[in-house]
């Protein structure tokens, strides 16, 4: 099956500033010759230690950063992070992202309705103003919030509710791919289980393809069909989640899995 999102030979190097003017520039490799295939409708987890290149990889796949080498395609269309905002308009309509800290990603001066609806106006989707407001109400209810909450402000909500708001904003424009950069790590165990179940429901109801970066193996095992393991900017192992997590073939993967606690959802 052809991949919806594909990266080939993705490499990202950053210059290191020297201690004196004439020192030769040194380079740090954050991502090293990575190939990625994300099938439409799948859920892919990305795991690895801090600094392994996970966030760099997803930033490049989303067109938020340009690779030093390599190419990215979404739906067979090249992704060029150096292009103008106007030329990347199509890419923003196809993708949504949820970050680790829901409060930091929500403007405290805006009502929830404006926050959630902002992509509709920015990306010029969902037709008229009335249609856009109706979509905001629809998506708030889809993430388990009352539509009347659109008039309230982020500080009036709990951490779990804020992450639901962030999710609503990420899917309001009906993207094909939803990317999460540690979207559950700031939440307590009970709320984490609720958001995890919500992600499963949204994957089906919104026809989403998911890419999830997580330190929580339980999240990856529960939500993802496939997993990518990263170390020092390289993909060292990948494959079906059950096979990689239960029968890892690489010593690094075995050490990583042994060092990360598995957080199970609470029993009801």
Protein Blocks (a to p, Z undefined) as FASTA:
>chain_A
ZZfbdcehiacddddddfbfklccddddfbghiacdddehiacddeddehilmmmmmmmm
nopaccfbdcddeehiacdfkbcfklmmmmmmmpccddfblmlmpcfkbcfklmmmmmmm
mnopgiiaklmmmmmmmmmmmnopafklmmpcfklpcfklmmmmmmmmmmmnopabdcde
hkllmpcfklmmmmmmmmmmmmmmnopacddddfblklmmmmpmbdcddeehiafbgcdf
klmmmmccbfklmmmmmmpccdddddZZ
